[in-house]
Amino acid sequence: NMIECMGHYFKSPDDIGIVIKGVRVITGLKDLAIACAVLLGLIYTWSLSYPMQLNNTFDVFQKCFLELDFHKLSKKVQFLKYNLLAWNRNDFIQSYI
């Protein structure tokens, strides 16, 4: 796990922390958004590579949502970004019709 949430599944977690290579490196984070930001900071600071099974997830998160290296999008990320923007635009237009 990269981000670990301890607590009941349907309630907000009692504790949010970051686990890297099986070691809890940070605990007591306020919410998932802060955990994601701290995780990316740690990955960059420690020059870690993304886990292979989450590579596309981190790529989308980094390039589409944080707009870091957004000019270097892979074909998969371009396709997803285009579809997300088209879906948002259609949803927005439908709310005014």
Backbone bond lengths (Angstrom), bond angles and torsions (degrees), N, CA, C in turn:
res aa  C-N    CA-C-N  psi(-1)  N-CA   C-N-CA  omega(-1)  CA-C   N-CA-C  phi
1 N - - - 1.458 - - 1.523 109.81 -
2 M 1.304 115.40 141.73 1.463 119.89 174.98 1.526 109.81 -92.84
3 I 1.334 116.24 -46.33 1.462 121.21 177.61 1.514 106.60 -118.51
4 E 1.312 116.10 129.71 1.452 121.13 -175.30 1.521 108.78 -117.03
5 C 1.320 116.16 129.32 1.462 121.97 177.09 1.519 108.00 -114.67
6 M 1.305 116.96 122.67 1.458 121.82 179.72 1.519 108.63 -105.26
7 G 1.320 116.82 133.92 1.460 121.02 177.95 1.507 110.52 138.26
8 H 1.318 115.54 -171.57 1.458 122.11 -178.48 1.516 110.04 -70.53
9 Y 1.329 117.36 141.58 1.466 123.21 -174.11 1.523 112.64 -62.60
10 F 1.330 118.67 -38.84 1.460 121.26 -173.66 1.523 113.52 -93.06
11 K 1.303 117.98 -6.96 1.464 121.58 177.59 1.520 108.67 -106.63
12 S 1.318 116.09 169.51 1.458 117.23 174.15 1.530 107.80 -65.96
13 P 1.323 116.36 144.09 1.466 119.70 -174.34 1.524 112.47 -65.97
14 D 1.334 114.86 150.85 1.457 120.86 176.85 1.525 110.89 -72.16
15 D 1.315 115.82 -32.57 1.463 120.12 -177.75 1.526 108.94 -148.77
16 I 1.312 116.86 136.74 1.459 122.15 175.28 1.521 106.69 -120.63
17 G 1.322 116.07 129.53 1.448 120.30 -179.71 1.511 111.36 -143.36
18 I 1.314 115.00 176.95 1.459 121.68 -179.81 1.522 108.81 -118.38
19 V 1.343 114.46 131.38 1.458 121.99 179.29 1.520 107.58 -118.42
20 I 1.322 116.30 123.15 1.459 121.40 177.82 1.516 108.69 -123.17
21 K 1.331 114.50 123.33 1.473 121.75 -179.24 1.526 111.47 53.58
22 G 1.351 115.32 41.29 1.460 121.01 176.27 1.514 115.66 80.44
23 V 1.318 118.46 3.00 1.462 122.17 -178.00 1.529 109.14 -115.70
24 R 1.329 116.63 127.66 1.468 120.56 174.80 1.526 108.15 -71.26
25 V 1.312 115.93 114.06 1.458 119.04 -178.83 1.526 112.28 -98.43
26 I 1.325 117.29 -25.96 1.461 121.60 178.45 1.522 108.13 -145.90
27 T 1.328 117.10 137.30 1.460 122.15 173.79 1.527 108.52 -131.73
28 G 1.315 116.05 170.09 1.460 120.88 175.00 1.518 114.87 76.98
29 L 1.319 117.38 24.74 1.464 119.49 178.18 1.527 109.78 -75.88
30 K 1.318 116.20 148.58 1.462 122.44 -171.99 1.528 113.61 -67.12
31 D 1.336 117.34 -46.24 1.460 120.19 -178.71 1.518 110.26 -154.67
32 L 1.320 115.16 176.09 1.462 121.25 -175.36 1.525 112.51 -65.89
33 A 1.333 117.84 -34.98 1.465 120.85 179.02 1.532 110.79 -62.80
34 I 1.309 116.42 -43.19 1.468 120.08 177.95 1.529 109.91 -66.15
35 A 1.328 116.89 -39.90 1.467 120.50 178.35 1.523 111.04 -60.63
36 C 1.332 117.43 -41.48 1.470 120.65 178.47 1.525 110.88 -63.85
37 A 1.327 116.98 -43.94 1.466 120.65 179.74 1.531 111.19 -63.77
38 V 1.315 116.77 -44.20 1.467 120.92 179.15 1.526 110.19 -65.09
39 L 1.331 117.19 -41.62 1.466 120.82 178.84 1.525 111.04 -58.91
40 L 1.324 117.77 -47.54 1.467 119.85 178.31 1.527 111.25 -62.33
41 G 1.324 116.38 -39.25 1.466 119.78 176.53 1.514 112.20 -60.76
42 L 1.326 116.55 -42.80 1.470 120.36 178.48 1.526 111.19 -66.02
43 I 1.320 116.53 -41.25 1.465 120.16 179.54 1.525 109.98 -60.18
44 Y 1.337 117.46 -44.38 1.464 120.11 179.06 1.521 111.81 -69.96
45 T 1.322 117.12 -43.83 1.467 121.11 -177.59 1.517 111.69 -62.42
46 W 1.320 116.86 -43.68 1.456 121.22 -176.96 1.518 112.66 -92.19
47 S 1.326 118.31 6.77 1.473 123.80 -179.60 1.531 111.88 51.07
48 L 1.315 115.85 45.80 1.461 120.60 178.43 1.518 109.10 -86.23
49 S 1.308 116.51 155.50 1.471 120.03 173.59 1.523 107.69 -97.42
50 Y 1.324 115.13 154.88 1.458 119.69 178.10 1.519 109.22 -67.66
51 P 1.350 117.78 145.73 1.464 119.17 174.81 1.531 109.72 -60.61
52 M 1.306 117.48 138.83 1.461 122.08 -174.10 1.524 112.06 -54.02
53 Q 1.342 117.14 -43.44 1.462 120.15 -176.31 1.526 112.61 -72.56
54 L 1.325 118.63 -13.57 1.467 122.37 179.11 1.523 112.63 -115.65
55 N 1.318 117.29 12.28 1.458 121.29 -175.25 1.532 112.61 -57.86
56 N 1.330 117.38 -47.03 1.470 119.89 -179.95 1.523 111.66 -66.87
57 T 1.333 117.04 -36.94 1.468 120.96 178.42 1.518 110.46 -60.69
58 F 1.328 116.73 -49.41 1.455 120.40 179.63 1.521 111.48 -66.43
59 D 1.319 117.10 -34.94 1.463 121.31 178.64 1.524 110.39 -61.60
60 V 1.329 117.13 -46.68 1.472 121.24 178.34 1.518 110.33 -64.47
61 F 1.315 116.53 -46.26 1.463 121.09 -179.60 1.528 110.90 -57.77
62 Q 1.330 115.91 -47.23 1.461 121.56 -177.48 1.524 112.08 -68.16
63 K 1.310 116.77 -46.78 1.464 119.69 -170.30 1.527 113.68 -88.70
64 C 1.303 118.40 -35.32 1.472 120.44 -177.49 1.520 112.34 -90.01
65 F 1.322 116.85 -46.82 1.457 119.17 -174.07 1.523 112.82 -86.94
66 L 1.324 117.24 -39.25 1.468 120.10 179.18 1.522 112.61 -93.21
67 E 1.329 116.63 -12.08 1.468 124.18 -179.24 1.530 112.72 54.80
68 L 1.334 115.64 41.80 1.459 122.07 172.45 1.522 107.03 -98.83
69 D 1.294 117.82 126.08 1.474 122.77 -176.55 1.520 111.42 57.28
70 F 1.326 117.46 33.47 1.463 120.40 -175.67 1.518 112.78 -68.70
71 H 1.325 118.10 -13.71 1.464 120.88 176.92 1.532 111.93 -82.84
72 K 1.347 117.81 -4.28 1.465 122.54 179.07 1.531 110.03 -115.47
73 L 1.323 117.05 60.29 1.461 120.38 -177.58 1.526 111.31 -87.59
74 S 1.323 115.77 135.21 1.466 119.61 173.23 1.526 108.38 -71.88
75 K 1.321 117.07 167.36 1.470 121.39 179.81 1.533 111.14 -59.76
76 K 1.336 116.51 -40.74 1.465 120.36 179.86 1.526 111.16 -63.63
77 V 1.321 116.33 -44.04 1.465 120.60 -179.03 1.529 110.21 -68.88
78 Q 1.328 118.09 -39.28 1.471 121.04 176.33 1.521 110.70 -59.18
79 F 1.325 116.70 -45.41 1.455 121.96 -179.35 1.533 110.59 -61.51
80 L 1.341 116.77 -46.34 1.451 120.81 -179.98 1.522 111.19 -64.73
81 K 1.321 117.33 -44.84 1.464 120.96 -179.61 1.533 110.57 -61.49
82 Y 1.324 117.18 -43.92 1.457 121.04 178.86 1.531 110.55 -60.37
83 N 1.330 116.63 -46.06 1.458 120.45 -179.56 1.526 112.55 -67.02
84 L 1.321 117.69 -37.42 1.467 120.12 176.89 1.524 110.69 -65.26
85 L 1.318 116.60 -43.13 1.461 119.80 178.77 1.521 111.44 -66.34
86 A 1.326 117.79 -40.49 1.464 121.52 178.52 1.522 110.45 -65.24
87 W 1.330 117.22 -41.56 1.462 121.06 178.74 1.519 110.41 -63.70
88 N 1.316 117.90 -45.19 1.466 122.36 177.88 1.518 110.69 -59.84
89 R 1.307 117.41 -45.91 1.464 122.65 -178.03 1.529 110.21 -63.55
90 N 1.345 117.37 -45.27 1.460 120.94 178.98 1.519 111.39 -64.04
91 D 1.320 117.06 -40.66 1.455 121.91 178.63 1.528 110.17 -63.49
92 F 1.328 116.12 -41.75 1.460 121.92 179.55 1.528 110.71 -64.56
93 I 1.316 116.21 -45.11 1.477 120.99 -179.68 1.523 110.08 -64.35
94 Q 1.333 117.79 -42.45 1.455 120.91 -178.84 1.540 112.13 -63.04
95 S 1.331 117.55 -30.73 1.466 119.73 -178.80 1.531 112.02 -70.17
96 Y 1.328 118.41 -17.72 1.464 121.47 -179.95 1.519 113.39 -102.76
97 I 1.331 117.94 -0.81 1.479 120.12 -179.47 1.518 109.33 -90.67
